[in-house]
Amino acid sequence: MKAISLSEYGSTDVLKLIEVDVPTPNRGEVLIKNTAVSVNFVDVQHRQGGFYNDLPLPLIPGIEGAGIIEAVGDDVTDFSSGDRVAYGYMGGNYAEYTVVPAERVVNVPDHLDLELAAATLLQGITAYSLTRKVYPIQTSDWVLIHAAAGGVGSLLAQYALHLGATVIGTVSTQAKADFVKQFGVQHVVRYTQEDFEHVANQLTDNQGVHVVYDAVGKNTFEQSLMSLRKMGYLVIYGQSSGAPPLFDVNRLSGITPNSGRGSLFVTWASSGDYTAERADLIEHTSDVFQKLAAGTLTHHIADRIPLTEAVRAHKLLESRSIIGKLLLIP
């Protein structure tokens, strides 16, 4: 089968097209013929090394995909050959076939497109966990979402609006602002032109927002903290601009100089922790897939790129000009 591999960390040049044997599922595993494989920013980080320089090489990257089960290993009773499934698992996914533990695989309803399932699975369950489990959004909450035009950001906005919140979304360009507005986001801030901290506090009569969802990290941390109302939540789930700075935990009390309001919460949330148990994974994915099928949740696929052109996909993702999800098609 064809696959994309890297044997060293670095630029897109390290991504190489290779031919390898189709893997065989072991006990408790299934072999999936991939219909589509998602391209996520963490794939870029895995390729570059950095925070992930302990990954064993050579590496076939990818963390998410969807397709048809080709074969099942011993003791697999929930799935059969021919089932339409999706998965979030790092098991050599930039490839025509992937072996995945059955416990990390979920069925895709017949009426849901496999490409859309591949594009939405992980970002959808992340949005679900952040808005329903990490900080359960309440009606009338003020919610600030960074990178609101991004894959998770746009889904976060839709979940927050569905739950009755007022959303402030930050974006970098007018095109992204227009994209976010189509979901009904009430306030869009182009952070290249406006100070989102000032806007958030102005809109809330200097009370601050109930929660900030932040996948940017270093560049937004300080202002996000200062945008919170007392007992507000700063929920970090990524660090596209680098790691957030170290800070004095006493600042959360509101009684230290320049600390902002008091009794604040800061958490790093990983959807993997919230879906570690299969029952939780099913809960999350069922909600996402039901909303996709009903049209109450939408996800834009920006482009479908042949697997052999994974280099182009990574370059597009790193340009940060893409609105929506990139898929690799084997």
Protein Blocks (a to p, Z undefined) as FASTA:
>chain_A
ZZdddfbecdfklpccdddddddddehiacdddfbdcddfklmmmmnnmmmmmbccddde
djbdcdddfbdcehiakbcehiacdddddehjacfbdcddfklpccddfklcfklmmmmm
mmmmmmmmmmmmmmccdehiacddehklbmklmmmmmmmmmnopacddddfbfklmmmmm
mnopabdcdfklbcfklmmmmmnoonopfbdcdfklmmmmmmmmmmpcehiacddfbdfk
opcddddfklmnopaghkbpehiacddddfklmmmpmklmmmmmmmmmmmmmnopaccdd
fbdcdfklmmmmmmmmmnopagcjddddZZ
